[in-house]
Amino acid sequence: MPNGDSGIECVRQLRPLLPTTQFMMLSVVEDAPDIYAAILAGATGYLLKPSAPDDILQAIVALHGGSSPITPRP
């Protein structure tokens, strides 16, 4: 992130300014506490960076349709 903030902090700051925007995190971190923190900050979805491009596209479509996509654990 440009000024050292985390993606979670970015969502936390943007959520009040953009209340109708859907935020989906794309991260390498798959720890439950970070996923939970992202959701509490206002993220609607959470995908892991190794996700296949088709999976990311499907998640964006699902997010737009009202779902909250989260990468399943193997």
BELNORHU-V633130 format. One record per backbone hydrogen bond with DSSP energy under -1.0 kcal/mol. NH is the residue of the N-H (numbers start at 1). CO is the residue of the C=O. If there is no record, write none. Layout:
NH:CO
NH:CO
This chain:
4:1
10:6
11:7
12:8
13:9
14:10
15:11
18:14
21:18
25:45
27:47
35:31
36:32
37:33
38:34
39:35
40:36
41:37
43:38
44:23
45:23
46:69
47:25
49:27
51:48
56:52
57:53
58:54
59:55
60:56
61:57
62:58
63:59
64:60
65:61
66:63
67:62
71:46
